[in-house]
Amino acid sequence: MSTTVHTNPLDLSDADFLQRAQAMCRTKAAYCSRAEAVAFTRRRGYAETAYSCPWCYQWHLTSYDRARSKAFQRRLKRLLRQ
């Protein structure tokens, strides 16, 4: 039996963090607008939050809490500006 260890992306090095963020973007559903993403969560009864993705410029959903989501977005935007 194999166990999966989930690493907090915020604990990764900058290069690994960027790689993980890009992989997350590729595997998530993309929505054209925030309203579309929010409507999906309401229809399904999900407790996820919509966010604008700096990789693809569309909207994704995250299950991160507000503080963790903001920290993730701040770090990603800072690294992409460099």
N, C-alpha and C positions, 0 to 999 in steps of 0.2 A: 504494500500500500504506500503510495507516494503522498507526501504532504507538500503543499505549495506555500512558500513563504512570500508574503506580500511586503515589499519594501516601500516605505513612504517616499514618494518621488522628491519631496523637499529635502530629504537626507542625502540625495545623490550628488555627485560632482556635477559641475555645470554641463559638461559634454554629455554625460549620461542622462541628466535631467532633460536636455533638449531632445535627445534621442527618444526618451520615454514619452515626452509630450507629443512629438510628431507621430509616434506609434499610436498613442491614444486617439489622436485626431483621425487617423486612417481607419480605426476600428469602430468609431462611434457614428451613429446616425447623424446626418447633417440636415438642418432646417434652414429655410431661406430667411426666416424672421424670428424674432423673439416670440411674437404672438403665436406663430405656428408651433414652436417648441413647447410653450406653456399650454397651449390647447391640447397637445398630445399628452402631457403629464396629467392634465385634468380628466381627459377621457379615460385614461388608464388607471387613475387613482394613485399615481406615483408621487413620491415626496422628493422629487429631484428639482434642481434649479437650473435654469437656462443661462448660458454664458456665451459671449462672442469669442470665437476662436481666432487668434492672430495668425494661425497657419493657413486656414482655408477661407477666412472671412465669412464663415457661416455660423450658425448657432448649434451648440451641442448641449447635452444635459449632463449634470454632475450630481453625484450623491454626497460629495464633500459638504461639510457644514460651511456656513458663511465665512468664518474666519480662515479656514483652511483653503477654501476656494479663492478668496482674495489674495492670500499669500502665494498660492500657486500662480495666479494671473500676474501678480506684481513681478515675481521672479521671471516668469516667461517673457513678459514684455521688456524687462530690463535686459535680459540676455539677447533678445532679438534686436534690440537697439545697438548693441555692441558690434 
